[in-house]
Amino acid sequence: MTLPTAYMAPKAWYEAYFAAQGEVLIEVQESFVKQTYRNRCLIHDAQGHEVTLTVPVLKVEHKQLTRDVQISYQQHWQHQHWMALRSAYGKSPYWDYYADFFAPFYERETKWLIDLNEGLHDVIIRLLRNKPDSPTAPLKRTEQFVLTDLEKYWGDGTSILDELMENGPIE
């Protein structure tokens, strides 16, 4: 199975990941598609309003492969995202337990979008499986473009974080 990279992916992405039979590849050879969940996620704040969090990327003059997308730090997006997460989930049942797993991603700079997404994915998988201190198998990246309908993994777009913070692990 081949999945697109995603910033704190939607629930549908994780449903496909867990249902996969065999190896899961992350598509990194595609041309980077702007305004998708590759560098943004949708969460719901404490009042139930949708909030879109976008990781800004460096602009280039030409098309680039997803594997080559670099994160921009000209804006203070990490602080903004952390405050939004804390505001949205601060009173949820699992925030106090899970916050420390996510904090490092908002305290240090990561050069490549794919590395940020995979690091967050690793944390989310461990928390969903209720094995926070156990490493997961590393995701493999595609070595050539795999033609598939990657957009079907977005579902309604809501990040898995809404469910994770409210309901905790699935296993």
LUMZADREN-433441 format. One record per residue: residue number from 1; x, y, z of N, C-alpha, C, O in turn; residue in three letters. Coordinates in nm, 2 decimals, always signed. Example, Ala and Ser with C-alpha at 12.3 -4.5 7.8 and 13.67 -1.06 7.14 Angstrom:
REM LUMZADREN-433441
REC  seq  n_xx  n_yy  n_zz  ca_xx  ca_yy  ca_zz  c_xx  c_yy  c_zz  o_xx  o_yy  o_zz  type
REC  1  +1.32  -0.57  +0.78  +1.23  -0.45  +0.78  +1.32  -0.33  +0.78  +1.42  -0.33  +0.85  ALA
REC  2  +1.28  -0.22  +0.71  +1.37  -0.11  +0.71  +1.29  +0.00  +0.79  +1.34  +0.11  +0.80  SER
***
This chain:
REM LUMZADREN-433441
REC  seq  n_xx  n_yy  n_zz  ca_xx  ca_yy  ca_zz  c_xx  c_yy  c_zz  o_xx  o_yy  o_zz  type
REC  1  +0.08  -0.12  +0.00  +0.00  +0.00  +0.00  +0.09  +0.12  +0.00  +0.19  +0.13  +0.07  MET
REC  2  +0.05  +0.22  -0.07  +0.12  +0.35  -0.08  +0.03  +0.46  -0.03  -0.09  +0.48  -0.07  THR
REC  3  +0.08  +0.54  +0.07  +0.00  +0.65  +0.13  +0.08  +0.78  +0.10  +0.20  +0.78  +0.09  LEU
REC  4  +0.01  +0.89  +0.10  +0.07  +1.02  +0.08  +0.13  +1.06  +0.22  +0.08  +1.01  +0.32  PRO
REC  5  +0.23  +1.15  +0.22  +0.27  +1.20  +0.35  +0.17  +1.30  +0.40  +0.09  +1.36  +0.32  THR
REC  6  +0.16  +1.32  +0.53  +0.05  +1.41  +0.58  +0.10  +1.46  +0.72  +0.16  +1.39  +0.79  ALA
REC  7  +0.07  +1.59  +0.74  +0.10  +1.65  +0.87  -0.02  +1.61  +0.96  -0.13  +1.66  +0.95  TYR
REC  8  +0.01  +1.53  +1.06  -0.09  +1.49  +1.16  -0.21  +1.44  +1.08  -0.32  +1.50  +1.09  MET
REC  9  -0.20  +1.34  +1.01  -0.29  +1.29  +0.91  -0.43  +1.27  +0.96  -0.46  +1.26  +1.08  ALA
REC  10  -0.53  +1.27  +0.87  -0.67  +1.25  +0.90  -0.69  +1.10  +0.95  -0.61  +1.02  +0.92  PRO
REC  11  -0.80  +1.09  +1.01  -0.84  +0.95  +1.06  -0.84  +0.85  +0.95  -0.80  +0.74  +0.97  LYS
REC  12  -0.89  +0.89  +0.83  -0.90  +0.79  +0.72  -0.76  +0.74  +0.68  -0.75  +0.63  +0.64  ALA
REC  13  -0.66  +0.83  +0.69  -0.52  +0.79  +0.66  -0.48  +0.67  +0.76  -0.42  +0.57  +0.71  TRP
REC  14  -0.51  +0.69  +0.88  -0.47  +0.59  +0.98  -0.55  +0.46  +0.97  -0.50  +0.36  +1.00  TYR
REC  15  -0.68  +0.48  +0.93  -0.76  +0.36  +0.91  -0.70  +0.27  +0.80  -0.69  +0.15  +0.81  GLU
REC  16  -0.65  +0.34  +0.69  -0.59  +0.27  +0.58  -0.45  +0.21  +0.62  -0.42  +0.10  +0.59  ALA
REC  17  -0.38  +0.28  +0.70  -0.25  +0.24  +0.75  -0.27  +0.11  +0.83  -0.20  +0.01  +0.81  TYR
REC  18  -0.36  +0.11  +0.93  -0.38  -0.01  +1.01  -0.44  -0.13  +0.94  -0.42  -0.24  +0.97  PHE
REC  19  -0.52  -0.10  +0.83  -0.58  -0.20  +0.75  -0.49  -0.26  +0.65  -0.52  -0.37  +0.59  ALA
REC  20  -0.37  -0.20  +0.63  -0.28  -0.24  +0.52  -0.23  -0.38  +0.55  -0.20  -0.42  +0.66  ALA
REC  21  -0.23  -0.46  +0.44  -0.17  -0.59  +0.45  -0.03  -0.58  +0.39  -0.02  -0.56  +0.27  GLN
REC  22  +0.07  -0.60  +0.47  +0.21  -0.59  +0.42  +0.26  -0.45  +0.43  +0.22  -0.38  +0.52  GLY
REC  23  +0.36  -0.43  +0.35  +0.44  -0.30  +0.36  +0.36  -0.18  +0.32  +0.28  -0.18  +0.23  GLU
REC  24  +0.39  -0.07  +0.40  +0.33  +0.06  +0.37  +0.44  +0.15  +0.33  +0.54  +0.17  +0.39  VAL
REC  25  +0.42  +0.21  +0.21  +0.51  +0.30  +0.15  +0.46  +0.44  +0.16  +0.33  +0.46  +0.15  LEU
REC  26  +0.54  +0.54  +0.18  +0.50  +0.68  +0.18  +0.55  +0.74  +0.04  +0.67  +0.73  +0.01  ILE
REC  27  +0.46  +0.80  -0.03  +0.49  +0.85  -0.16  +0.56  +0.98  -0.15  +0.51  +1.08  -0.10  GLU
REC  28  +0.69  +0.98  -0.19  +0.77  +1.10  -0.18  +0.82  +1.15  -0.32  +0.89  +1.25  -0.33  VAL
REC  29  +0.79  +1.07  -0.42  +0.84  +1.10  -0.55  +0.74  +1.18  -0.64  +0.77  +1.22  -0.75  GLN
REC  30  +0.62  +1.21  -0.58  +0.52  +1.29  -0.66  +0.56  +1.44  -0.65  +0.64  +1.48  -0.57  GLU
REC  31  +0.51  +1.51  -0.75  +0.53  +1.66  -0.74  +0.45  +1.71  -0.62  +0.33  +1.67  -0.60  SER
REC  32  +0.51  +1.79  -0.54  +0.44  +1.84  -0.42  +0.31  +1.91  -0.46  +0.31  +2.00  -0.54  PHE
REC  33  +0.21  +1.88  -0.39  +0.08  +1.94  -0.42  +0.04  +2.03  -0.31  +0.03  +2.00  -0.19  VAL
REC  34  +0.03  +2.16  -0.34  +0.00  +2.26  -0.24  -0.15  +2.25  -0.20  -0.23  +2.19  -0.26  LYS
REC  35  -0.17  +2.31  -0.08  -0.30  +2.32  -0.02  -0.37  +2.18  +0.00  -0.49  +2.16  -0.03  GLN
REC  36  -0.29  +2.09  +0.05  -0.34  +1.95  +0.08  -0.29  +1.92  +0.22  -0.22  +2.00  +0.29  THR
REC  37  -0.33  +1.81  +0.27  -0.29  +1.76  +0.40  -0.14  +1.72  +0.41  -0.10  +1.68  +0.52  TYR
REC  38  -0.07  +1.74  +0.31  +0.08  +1.71  +0.31  +0.15  +1.80  +0.41  +0.24  +1.76  +0.48  ARG
REC  39  +0.10  +1.93  +0.42  +0.16  +2.02  +0.51  +0.06  +2.10  +0.59  +0.08  +2.20  +0.64  ASN
REC  40  -0.06  +2.04  +0.60  -0.16  +2.10  +0.69  -0.25  +2.00  +0.75  -0.26  +1.88  +0.70  ARG
REC  41  -0.32  +2.04  +0.86  -0.41  +1.95  +0.92  -0.53  +2.03  +0.97  -0.52  +2.15  +0.99  CYS
REC  42  -0.64  +1.96  +1.00  -0.76  +2.02  +1.04  -0.79  +1.97  +1.18  -0.81  +1.84  +1.20  LEU
REC  43  -0.80  +2.05  +1.28  -0.84  +2.01  +1.41  -0.97  +2.09  +1.45  -1.01  +2.18  +1.38  ILE
REC  44  -1.03  +2.05  +1.56  -1.14  +2.12  +1.61  -1.11  +2.18  +1.75  -1.05  +2.11  +1.83  HIS
REC  45  -1.14  +2.31  +1.77  -1.10  +2.37  +1.89  -1.20  +2.33  +2.00  -1.29  +2.25  +1.98  ASP
REC  46  -1.19  +2.39  +2.12  -1.27  +2.35  +2.23  -1.42  +2.38  +2.21  -1.50  +2.31  +2.27  ALA
REC  47  -1.45  +2.47  +2.12  -1.59  +2.50  +2.09  -1.64  +2.43  +1.97  -1.75  +2.44  +1.93  GLN
REC  48  -1.56  +2.34  +1.91  -1.60  +2.26  +1.80  -1.58  +2.33  +1.66  -1.62  +2.27  +1.56  GLY
REC  49  -1.51  +2.44  +1.66  -1.49  +2.51  +1.53  -1.36  +2.45  +1.47  -1.27  +2.41  +1.53  HIS
REC  50  -1.37  +2.44  +1.33  -1.26  +2.39  +1.26  -1.14  +2.49  +1.26  -1.16  +2.61  +1.24  GLU
REC  51  -1.02  +2.44  +1.28  -0.90  +2.52  +1.28  -0.80  +2.45  +1.19  -0.77  +2.33  +1.20  VAL
REC  52  -0.75  +2.52  +1.09  -0.65  +2.46  +1.00  -0.51  +2.51  +1.04  -0.49  +2.63  +1.05  THR
REC  53  -0.43  +2.41  +1.06  -0.29  +2.44  +1.09  -0.20  +2.41  +0.97  -0.21  +2.30  +0.91  LEU
REC  54  -0.12  +2.51  +0.92  -0.04  +2.49  +0.80  +0.10  +2.50  +0.83  +0.14  +2.61  +0.89  THR
REC  55  +0.18  +2.41  +0.79  +0.33  +2.42  +0.80  +0.38  +2.49  +0.68  +0.36  +2.44  +0.57  VAL
REC  56  +0.43  +2.61  +0.69  +0.48  +2.69  +0.58  +0.60  +2.62  +0.52  +0.69  +2.57  +0.59  PRO
REC  57  +0.61  +2.62  +0.39  +0.72  +2.56  +0.32  +0.79  +2.66  +0.23  +0.73  +2.76  +0.19  VAL
REC  58  +0.92  +2.64  +0.21  +1.00  +2.73  +0.12  +0.94  +2.73  -0.02  +0.92  +2.62  -0.08  LEU
REC  59  +0.93  +2.85  -0.07  +0.88  +2.86  -0.21  +0.99  +2.84  -0.30  +1.11  +2.88  -0.28  LYS
REC  60  +0.97  +2.77  -0.41  +1.07  +2.75  -0.52  +1.01  +2.79  -0.65  +0.88  +2.80  -0.66  VAL
REC  61  +1.09  +2.81  -0.75  +1.05  +2.86  -0.88  +1.00  +2.75  -0.97  +0.94  +2.78  -1.08  GLU
REC  62  +1.01  +2.63  -0.93  +0.98  +2.52  -1.02  +0.91  +2.41  -0.93  +0.90  +2.42  -0.81  HIS
REC  63  +0.85  +2.32  -1.00  +0.79  +2.20  -0.93  +0.90  +2.13  -0.86  +1.01  +2.12  -0.90  LYS
REC  64  +0.86  +2.07  -0.74  +0.96  +1.99  -0.67  +0.89  +1.87  -0.62  +0.77  +1.86  -0.60  GLN
REC  65  +0.97  +1.77  -0.60  +0.92  +1.64  -0.54  +0.89  +1.66  -0.39  +0.95  +1.74  -0.32  LEU
REC  66  +0.79  +1.59  -0.34  +0.75  +1.60  -0.20  +0.87  +1.57  -0.11  +0.89  +1.64  -0.01  THR
REC  67  +0.96  +1.48  -0.15  +1.08  +1.45  -0.07  +1.17  +1.57  -0.05  +1.25  +1.58  +0.04  ARG
REC  68  +1.16  +1.67  -0.14  +1.25  +1.79  -0.14  +1.19  +1.91  -0.08  +1.26  +2.02  -0.08  ASP
REC  69  +1.07  +1.90  -0.02  +1.01  +2.02  +0.03  +1.07  +2.05  +0.17  +1.08  +1.97  +0.26  VAL
REC  70  +1.12  +2.18  +0.18  +1.18  +2.23  +0.30  +1.08  +2.32  +0.38  +1.00  +2.39  +0.32  GLN
REC  71  +1.08  +2.31  +0.51  +1.00  +2.39  +0.60  +1.06  +2.53  +0.61  +1.18  +2.55  +0.62  ILE
REC  72  +0.97  +2.63  +0.61  +1.01  +2.77  +0.63  +0.99  +2.81  +0.77  +0.89  +2.77  +0.84  SER
REC  73  +1.08  +2.88  +0.83  +1.08  +2.92  +0.97  +1.07  +3.08  +0.97  +1.10  +3.13  +1.08  TYR
REC  74  +1.03  +3.14  +0.86  +1.02  +3.29  +0.87  +0.91  +3.33  +0.95  +0.91  +3.44  +1.01  GLN
REC  75  +0.81  +3.25  +0.96  +0.69  +3.28  +1.05  +0.71  +3.20  +1.18  +0.79  +3.10  +1.18  GLN
REC  76  +0.64  +3.23  +1.28  +0.65  +3.16  +1.41  +0.54  +3.05  +1.42  +0.46  +3.04  +1.51  HIS
REC  77  +0.53  +2.97  +1.31  +0.43  +2.87  +1.30  +0.43  +2.77  +1.41  +0.32  +2.72  +1.46  TRP
REC  78  +0.55  +2.73  +1.46  +0.56  +2.63  +1.57  +0.48  +2.67  +1.69  +0.41  +2.60  +1.75  GLN
REC  79  +0.51  +2.80  +1.73  +0.44  +2.85  +1.85  +0.29  +2.86  +1.83  +0.22  +2.83  +1.92  HIS
REC  80  +0.25  +2.91  +1.71  +0.11  +2.92  +1.68  +0.04  +2.78  +1.68  -0.07  +2.77  +1.74  GLN
REC  81  +0.11  +2.68  +1.62  +0.05  +2.55  +1.62  +0.04  +2.49  +1.76  -0.06  +2.43  +1.80  HIS
REC  82  +0.14  +2.51  +1.84  +0.14  +2.46  +1.98  +0.03  +2.52  +2.06  -0.04  +2.46  +2.14  TRP
REC  83  +0.02  +2.65  +2.05  -0.09  +2.72  +2.12  -0.23  +2.68  +2.08  -0.32  +2.66  +2.16  MET
REC  84  -0.24  +2.65  +1.95  -0.37  +2.60  +1.89  -0.40  +2.46  +1.95  -0.51  +2.43  +1.99  ALA
REC  85  -0.30  +2.38  +1.95  -0.32  +2.24  +2.00  -0.35  +2.25  +2.15  -0.44  +2.18  +2.20  LEU
REC  86  -0.28  +2.33  +2.23  -0.30  +2.34  +2.37  -0.44  +2.39  +2.40  -0.51  +2.35  +2.49  ARG
REC  87  -0.48  +2.49  +2.32  -0.62  +2.55  +2.33  -0.73  +2.45  +2.30  -0.83  +2.44  +2.37  SER
REC  88  -0.71  +2.37  +2.19  -0.81  +2.28  +2.14  -0.82  +2.16  +2.24  -0.93  +2.11  +2.26  ALA
REC  89  -0.70  +2.11  +2.29  -0.70  +1.98  +2.36  -0.67  +1.99  +2.51  -0.67  +1.89  +2.58  TYR
REC  90  -0.64  +2.11  +2.55  -0.59  +2.13  +2.69  -0.68  +2.07  +2.80  -0.63  +2.03  +2.90  GLY
REC  91  -0.81  +2.06  +2.77  -0.90  +2.01  +2.87  -0.95  +1.87  +2.83  -1.04  +1.81  +2.89  LYS
REC  92  -0.90  +1.81  +2.72  -0.94  +1.68  +2.68  -0.88  +1.57  +2.78  -0.78  +1.60  +2.84  SER
REC  93  -0.94  +1.46  +2.78  -0.89  +1.35  +2.88  -0.75  +1.31  +2.86  -0.68  +1.27  +2.96  PRO
REC  94  -0.69  +1.32  +2.74  -0.55  +1.27  +2.72  -0.44  +1.37  +2.70  -0.33  +1.33  +2.69  TYR
REC  95  -0.48  +1.50  +2.70  -0.38  +1.60  +2.67  -0.26  +1.59  +2.77  -0.15  +1.60  +2.73  TRP
REC  96  -0.29  +1.59  +2.90  -0.18  +1.59  +3.00  -0.08  +1.47  +2.98  +0.04  +1.49  +3.00  ASP
REC  97  -0.14  +1.36  +2.94  -0.05  +1.24  +2.92  +0.03  +1.25  +2.78  +0.14  +1.21  +2.78  TYR
REC  98  -0.04  +1.31  +2.68  +0.03  +1.30  +2.55  +0.11  +1.43  +2.51  +0.19  +1.42  +2.42  TYR
REC  99  +0.08  +1.54  +2.57  +0.14  +1.67  +2.53  +0.30  +1.66  +2.52  +0.35  +1.71  +2.43  ALA
REC  100  +0.36  +1.59  +2.62  +0.51  +1.59  +2.62  +0.56  +1.51  +2.50  +0.68  +1.53  +2.46  ASP
REC  101  +0.48  +1.42  +2.44  +0.53  +1.35  +2.32  +0.53  +1.44  +2.20  +0.61  +1.42  +2.10  PHE
REC  102  +0.44  +1.54  +2.19  +0.43  +1.63  +2.08  +0.52  +1.75  +2.09  +0.56  +1.81  +1.99  PHE
REC  103  +0.54  +1.80  +2.21  +0.61  +1.92  +2.24  +0.75  +1.93  +2.16  +0.77  +2.04  +2.11  ALA
REC  104  +0.83  +1.83  +2.15  +0.96  +1.85  +2.09  +0.95  +1.89  +1.94  +1.04  +1.96  +1.89  PRO
REC  105  +0.84  +1.86  +1.87  +0.82  +1.90  +1.73  +0.80  +2.04  +1.72  +0.81  +2.10  +1.61  PHE
REC  106  +0.76  +2.11  +1.83  +0.73  +2.25  +1.82  +0.84  +2.33  +1.90  +0.82  +2.45  +1.91  TYR
REC  107  +0.94  +2.26  +1.94  +1.06  +2.33  +2.01  +1.18  +2.33  +1.92  +1.27  +2.41  +1.95  GLU
REC  108  +1.19  +2.24  +1.83  +1.31  +2.23  +1.74  +1.27  +2.24  +1.60  +1.16  +2.22  +1.56  ARG
REC  109  +1.37  +2.29  +1.52  +1.34  +2.30  +1.37  +1.38  +2.17  +1.30  +1.48  +2.11  +1.33  GLU
REC  110  +1.29  +2.13  +1.21  +1.32  +2.02  +1.12  +1.33  +2.07  +0.98  +1.24  +2.15  +0.94  THR
REC  111  +1.43  +2.03  +0.91  +1.45  +2.09  +0.77  +1.35  +2.05  +0.67  +1.30  +2.13  +0.60  LYS
REC  112  +1.32  +1.92  +0.67  +1.24  +1.86  +0.56  +1.10  +1.83  +0.61  +1.08  +1.78  +0.72  TRP
REC  113  +1.00  +1.86  +0.53  +0.86  +1.83  +0.57  +0.84  +1.68  +0.59  +0.77  +1.65  +0.68  LEU
REC  114  +0.89  +1.60  +0.50  +0.87  +1.46  +0.51  +0.92  +1.40  +0.65  +0.86  +1.31  +0.71  ILE
REC  115  +1.03  +1.46  +0.70  +1.09  +1.42  +0.83  +1.00  +1.46  +0.94  +0.98  +1.38  +1.04  ASP
REC  116  +0.94  +1.58  +0.94  +0.85  +1.62  +1.04  +0.73  +1.53  +1.04  +0.68  +1.48  +1.14  LEU
REC  117  +0.67  +1.51  +0.92  +0.55  +1.42  +0.91  +0.57  +1.28  +0.96  +0.49  +1.23  +1.04  ASN
REC  118  +0.69  +1.22  +0.93  +0.72  +1.09  +0.97  +0.74  +1.08  +1.12  +0.71  +0.98  +1.18  GLU
REC  119  +0.81  +1.18  +1.17  +0.83  +1.19  +1.32  +0.70  +1.19  +1.40  +0.68  +1.12  +1.49  GLY
REC  120  +0.61  +1.28  +1.35  +0.48  +1.29  +1.41  +0.40  +1.16  +1.40  +0.33  +1.11  +1.49  LEU
REC  121  +0.41  +1.10  +1.28  +0.34  +0.97  +1.25  +0.39  +0.87  +1.35  +0.31  +0.79  +1.41  HIS
REC  122  +0.52  +0.86  +1.37  +0.57  +0.76  +1.47  +0.51  +0.78  +1.61  +0.48  +0.68  +1.67  ASP
REC  123  +0.51  +0.90  +1.65  +0.45  +0.93  +1.79  +0.30  +0.89  +1.79  +0.26  +0.82  +1.88  VAL
REC  124  +0.23  +0.93  +1.69  +0.08  +0.90  +1.69  +0.06  +0.75  +1.69  -0.03  +0.70  +1.76  ILE
REC  125  +0.13  +0.68  +1.61  +0.12  +0.53  +1.60  +0.15  +0.47  +1.74  +0.07  +0.38  +1.79  ILE
REC  126  +0.25  +0.51  +1.80  +0.29  +0.46  +1.93  +0.18  +0.49  +2.04  +0.14  +0.40  +2.12  ARG
REC  127  +0.12  +0.61  +2.03  +0.01  +0.64  +2.13  -0.12  +0.57  +2.09  -0.19  +0.53  +2.19  LEU
REC  128  -0.15  +0.56  +1.97  -0.27  +0.48  +1.93  -0.26  +0.34  +1.97  -0.36  +0.28  +2.01  LEU
REC  129  -0.14  +0.28  +1.97  -0.12  +0.14  +2.01  -0.10  +0.13  +2.16  -0.08  +0.01  +2.20  ARG
REC  130  -0.10  +0.24  +2.23  -0.07  +0.24  +2.37  +0.06  +0.18  +2.41  +0.08  +0.11  +2.51  ASN
REC  131  +0.16  +0.21  +2.32  +0.30  +0.17  +2.35  +0.39  +0.29  +2.33  +0.47  +0.29  +2.24  LYS
REC  132  +0.38  +0.39  +2.42  +0.44  +0.52  +2.39  +0.60  +0.51  +2.39  +0.66  +0.60  +2.33  PRO
REC  133  +0.65  +0.41  +2.46  +0.80  +0.40  +2.46  +0.86  +0.30  +2.37  +0.98  +0.28  +2.37  ASP
REC  134  +0.78  +0.24  +2.29  +0.83  +0.14  +2.19  +0.84  +0.20  +2.05  +0.75  +0.27  +2.01  SER
REC  135  +0.96  +0.17  +1.99  +0.97  +0.22  +1.86  +0.88  +0.15  +1.76  +0.85  +0.03  +1.78  PRO
REC  136  +0.84  +0.22  +1.65  +0.76  +0.16  +1.55  +0.85  +0.12  +1.43  +0.97  +0.18  +1.42  THR
REC  137  +0.81  +0.04  +1.34  +0.89  +0.01  +1.23  +0.89  +0.14  +1.14  +0.79  +0.20  +1.12  ALA
REC  138  +1.01  +0.17  +1.09  +1.02  +0.29  +1.01  +0.94  +0.28  +0.88  +0.94  +0.17  +0.82  PRO
REC  139  +0.88  +0.39  +0.84  +0.81  +0.39  +0.72  +0.91  +0.39  +0.60  +1.02  +0.45  +0.61  LEU
REC  140  +0.88  +0.32  +0.50  +0.96  +0.32  +0.38  +0.91  +0.42  +0.28  +0.79  +0.44  +0.27  LYS
REC  141  +1.00  +0.49  +0.21  +0.96  +0.59  +0.11  +0.97  +0.53  -0.03  +1.06  +0.44  -0.05  ARG
REC  142  +0.88  +0.57  -0.11  +0.89  +0.52  -0.25  +1.02  +0.57  -0.32  +1.07  +0.67  -0.29  THR
REC  143  +1.07  +0.48  -0.40  +1.19  +0.51  -0.47  +1.16  +0.57  -0.61  +1.25  +0.63  -0.68  GLU
REC  144  +1.04  +0.54  -0.66  +0.99  +0.60  -0.78  +0.84  +0.63  -0.77  +0.78  +0.57  -0.68  GLN
REC  145  +0.79  +0.71  -0.85  +0.65  +0.75  -0.83  +0.56  +0.63  -0.85  +0.57  +0.56  -0.95  PHE
REC  146  +0.47  +0.62  -0.76  +0.37  +0.51  -0.77  +0.23  +0.57  -0.80  +0.18  +0.65  -0.71  VAL
REC  147  +0.18  +0.55  -0.91  +0.05  +0.61  -0.95  -0.06  +0.54  -0.87  -0.09  +0.42  -0.89  LEU
REC  148  -0.13  +0.62  -0.79  -0.24  +0.58  -0.71  -0.32  +0.70  -0.67  -0.28  +0.81  -0.68  THR
REC  149  -0.44  +0.67  -0.63  -0.54  +0.78  -0.59  -0.51  +0.81  -0.44  -0.57  +0.76  -0.35  ASP
REC  150  -0.41  +0.90  -0.42  -0.37  +0.93  -0.29  -0.47  +1.01  -0.21  -0.47  +1.01  -0.09  LEU
REC  151  -0.55  +1.09  -0.28  -0.64  +1.18  -0.22  -0.75  +1.11  -0.14  -0.82  +1.17  -0.05  GLU
REC  152  -0.78  +0.98  -0.17  -0.88  +0.91  -0.10  -0.86  +0.89  +0.05  -0.95  +0.85  +0.12  LYS
REC  153  -0.73  +0.91  +0.09  -0.70  +0.89  +0.23  -0.72  +1.01  +0.32  -0.68  +1.02  +0.43  TYR
REC  154  -0.78  +1.12  +0.26  -0.81  +1.24  +0.34  -0.94  +1.23  +0.42  -0.95  +1.30  +0.52  TRP
REC  155  -1.03  +1.15  +0.37  -1.16  +1.14  +0.44  -1.22  +1.28  +0.46  -1.23  +1.36  +0.37  GLY
REC  156  -1.27  +1.30  +0.58  -1.33  +1.44  +0.60  -1.23  +1.54  +0.64  -1.25  +1.66  +0.66  ASP
REC  157  -1.10  +1.49  +0.65  -0.99  +1.59  +0.67  -0.95  +1.61  +0.81  -0.84  +1.66  +0.84  GLY
REC  158  -1.04  +1.57  +0.90  -1.01  +1.59  +1.05  -0.89  +1.51  +1.09  -0.89  +1.39  +1.07  THR
REC  159  -0.80  +1.57  +1.16  -0.68  +1.50  +1.21  -0.71  +1.40  +1.31  -0.81  +1.41  +1.38  SER
REC  160  -0.64  +1.29  +1.31  -0.65  +1.18  +1.41  -0.64  +1.24  +1.55  -0.68  +1.17  +1.65  ILE
REC  161  -0.57  +1.36  +1.57  -0.55  +1.41  +1.70  -0.68  +1.43  +1.77  -0.69  +1.41  +1.90  LEU
REC  162  -0.79  +1.47  +1.70  -0.92  +1.49  +1.77  -0.96  +1.37  +1.84  -1.00  +1.37  +1.96  ASP
REC  163  -0.95  +1.25  +1.77  -0.99  +1.13  +1.83  -0.89  +1.08  +1.94  -0.93  +1.03  +2.05  GLU
REC  164  -0.76  +1.09  +1.91  -0.66  +1.05  +2.01  -0.67  +1.13  +2.14  -0.67  +1.06  +2.24  LEU
REC  165  -0.69  +1.26  +2.13  -0.70  +1.34  +2.26  -0.82  +1.31  +2.33  -0.83  +1.32  +2.46  MET
REC  166  -0.93  +1.28  +2.27  -1.06  +1.25  +2.33  -1.07  +1.11  +2.38  -1.12  +1.09  +2.49  GLU
REC  167  -1.03  +1.01  +2.30  -1.05  +0.87  +2.33  -0.93  +0.79  +2.37  -0.94  +0.68  +2.42  ASN
REC  168  -0.81  +0.84  +2.34  -0.69  +0.77  +2.38  -0.66  +0.66  +2.28  -0.70  +0.66  +2.17  GLY
REC  169  -0.58  +0.56  +2.33  -0.54  +0.45  +2.24  -0.65  +0.36  +2.19  -0.76  +0.35  +2.25  PRO
REC  170  -0.63  +0.30  +2.07  -0.73  +0.21  +2.01  -0.70  +0.07  +2.04  -0.79  -0.02  +2.02  ILE
REC  171  -0.58  +0.04  +2.09  -0.55  -0.10  +2.12  -0.53  -0.12  +2.27  -0.51  -0.23  +2.32  GLU
***
